[in-house]
């Protein structure tokens, strides 16, 4: 099974989620450092739909100006476009497999799609 993790190596939860993926037999891991290679708004929309969450639920609040900009109350397109332009606004880690996608906070959430 292939698993793609949208990863920030400076994030402890992201590192722990990556370790779970790497330690799971039969999982081929693709690591995307989303701060260096940000996903498009369309790709984010697809990931959030697959995860069953809204873009607002995937918004990183801590350490960003998302609240000051009104993003938690903005429409989906506004949030997704802001995330694509400023990937620090994306909460991490996001993991996608053939079984679905999850925002893996806490990291053990990843087991739901393995």
Secondary structure, 3 states (H helix, E strand, C coil): CEEEEEECCCCHHHHHHHHHHHHCCCCEEEEEECCCCCCCHHHHHHHHHHHCCCCHHHECCCCCCCCCCCHHHCCHHHHHHHHHHCHHHECCCEEEECCEEEECCCHHHHHHHC
